[in-house]
Amino acid sequence: MASTTSPSLSSKLIAELFGTFLLVFTVVGTAIFSSSNTGYLGIALAIGLSVVAGAYAFGRISGAHFNPAVTLGAAAAGRIPWRDVVPYIVAQIVGGIIASSLIYAIAAGGPTGYLATAVKGGFASTGYGTRSAGGFDLVSVMLIEFILSVAFLWVILSVTHHEATAGFAPLAIGLALTMVHLIAIPVSGSSVNPARSIASAIYGGPVSLSQLWVFLLVPALGGLVAGFSYKGLFDRKPRLVDNYMSEAKLGSEPVKA
């Protein structure tokens, strides 16, 4: 008989740590090592593919959040207990920092000036003003990060619903994150993930660190708004027409318009 025992919290945290490591290593590594050849499309595809792979690998263990905003949204929607939120977020931040630290070590072994150039450019940090690829201001960055965080969480909560088509959630989530990055990279550098922003900002210099608060606050707020609003917007349980018809046939009170 197959075991129905749920994974332990330690297993979930290890899965979240490694999954976030994979996500950050992929997106920051692509931005620093490959973006001169691939452009924004390469970065967006890289992070989308990393989430697809991580979700298929670890979704059965931890739910494959890899993102504090997703964890907050899942808790707000009643998908995970609130007591797991802080351990999940700590694991995600640690996984992201390990990833960016290894990217830093690899860049240090590059040609003369390679690491210095990467750090001067913000080390793939998210940001506004001088840290925005398109020069967008704080308000524009906050708007796009909030809108896309809410939309991304709604997608996640929808495709992981128990009535959703089985087996396709990781693919849908990865494609959604790819779309998010295609939209947001020129504006904010595309965070929607506080762990990813922390991981790059710690090597991005004083400006990146001073702007980090935006990418902690806004995606987290977006996740909470999406989580709390999801059930009322998308998960209502109306009575079926067939039930009304059955009642009518059984002689109950007629349906009123």
N, C-alpha and C positions, 0 to 999 in steps of 0.2 A: 504494500500500500504506500502511495506517495505521501511524503510528509507535508503537513499543512502548517507547520510551525513557521511563524513570521520571522524574518531576519532580526537579529539582535540590534540594539542601538549602535553598538560598536561597529558592526558590519555596515550599517547604514552610513555612519560617519566616515568610514574608510572609503566607501563608494563615493560619497559626496566630495571628499578630499581629492581622490584621484580623478573623478569626472571634471571637477573644476580645474584641476591641474591641466588636464587634457585640453579643455576649452581655452584657458589663458595661454598655455604654451603655443597652441595653434594660432590664435588671433594675434598675439603680440609677436610671435616668431614670424608669421607671415608679413605683418606690417613692417618689421625691422629688416628682415632678410630678403623678402621677395616682392614687396609692393612696388618697387621701381620697375619691375617687369610685368606684374599682374594688375596693378592699379587697384581701385576700390573693389572691382568685381572679384578679384582673387581673394581679398580679405574676407569679403562677405561669404563667398563660397566656402572658404576654409573654416570659418566659425560654424556655418550651417552644417557642414560635414562632420565636424567634431562633435556637435550636439547629437546628430543622428547616431553616430557610432557610440557615444557615451550613453545615450538613452536606451539603445538596444542592449548594451552591455549591462547597465546598472539600474535600469528602470524597475526591474523586478525586486531589487534590493532596497533602494532608497527612494524611488520615485524619480530619480535623475533630475533634481532641481538645478544644481550647479550654479546657483544664483540666489543671494539673499532675498531679492524682490520676489522671486518665485516661491520661496519658502514662506514668506509673509503672506503672499496671496493665497497659497494653499491652506495655511492655517486659518485665514479669514474666511475661506470658503468651506471650512470644516473638513478638509481632506486629510490633515495631519493634526495631532494634538499640539497645543501651544507649548507644552513643556519641551517639545523637540526643537523648537525654533532656534533658541540660542546655540545649542550644540551643533545644529546643522550649519548655522551662519559662521561659527568659529571654524568648523572644518573647511568650509568653502573658502574663507579668507586665507587660511593656512595653505590650502592647495594652490590658490592663485599666487601667493607670495613665493612659494617654492618654484613655481613655473617661471615667473618673471626673473627670479634670482638666477636660475639656470640659463635663461636667455641672456642675461647680463654677462654671465661667465663665458658663454659662447662668443658673444660680441667682443669681449675683451681680447680674444685670440684672433680677431680679424686683422685686416690691414691697418697700417698706422692711421690713426684718427677715426677709425670706424666707430668705436664705442663712444668717443667724444661727440661725434656727429649725432649718433642715436640719442644720447642724453640731452644734447642741446635742442634736438627736435621734440623733446618731451617723452621719449621712450614709448611711443604709441599711446600716450596719455589722451584721455578725453578732456575737453575743455571748451572755453568760450573766448571771444576776443582774439588775442594772439595765439591761443591754443586751439582755435577752430580753423580747420583747413580752409573754410570759405570765409572766415572773418566774421562769423555770426555773433551777435551780442548775447548777453545773459538771458534775456527774455525769450529769444528764439530757441536757445538751447534748452531752457527749462520746459518750454512748450512741447518741443519735439520729443524730449525724453519722457515726459509725462504721458503724452498721447500714445507713444509706441509701447511704453511699459504696460499701460492698461490694455491696449489691443493685444499685445503678446500674451499677457496672462489670460485674457478671455479665450484666446486660441488654445492655450495649454489646458485650461479647465474644461473646455468643450471636447477636445479630442481625447482627453483622459477620462471622460465621463463613462460610467459603467454601461451606458447604452450606445456608446460610440463604436464604430467599426473596429474590431479587434486587430491589433498588429500594425496599424498605420500611424499611431500617435508619434513615434520618434521621427518619422519622415515628415509629417506635417509640421512638427515643432521646429525641426531643422530648416525646412523651407521658409517658415515664418520668420525665423531669426535671420536668415539670409536676406529676406525682403527688408527687415528692420534695418540691417546694416547698409544696404544699398541706398536707403532713404537718408539715414542719419549720419553716415561717416563724414560727408562734406560739412555738416552742420555742427555736430558735437563730438565727432570721433566715434560715436555710437557706443554708449554704455549699456543702458537698461539692465545693468548688472554691477552692483557696488563692489563685489569681490574682484571683478575684472579691472575696475577703475582704481581700486586700492593697489592692486598688484603692479600696474604700470606707473602710477603716480609716485610711488616710493623711489623710483629711479628716474623720474622725469624732472626733478629739480624743484625749486621753491615755488615757481608759478603753478606748476601742476598740483603740488600739494595744497596751495592756497585755494585752488578751485575745486578741490576734491569734494567739499561739502555738498555741492550741487548734485554730484553723482552718487552720493550716499542718500540724500534726502529725497530727491525727486523720483528715482525708480522705486524706492521703498514705499513712498506715498502712492505711486501708481499701482504697485502690487496690492496694497491694502484696499484701495478703491475698487480695483477689479475683483478682488476676492469677496469683499462684502457685497458688491452689487451683482455678482454673477447669478446667484440663485434667483433673485427677484426678476432679473432680466431674461435669463435663458433656461432656467431649470424649474419652471412652474409645472405643476401637474394638474392640468384641467381635466374635467370629466369628459370621457369619450362620448362621441355621438351615439355609438352602439349602446352605451349604458342608458342614455336617454330613451332610445328606441325600445330597449328592453323594459324600462319602467312603463312606457306608454302601453306596451302590449300586455303588461301585467295589471293594467287598470289603475296605476298610480296617478297622481295629479299631473295634468298636462304641463308641458314645458312652456314657460312664459318667456316672451321676448324681452 
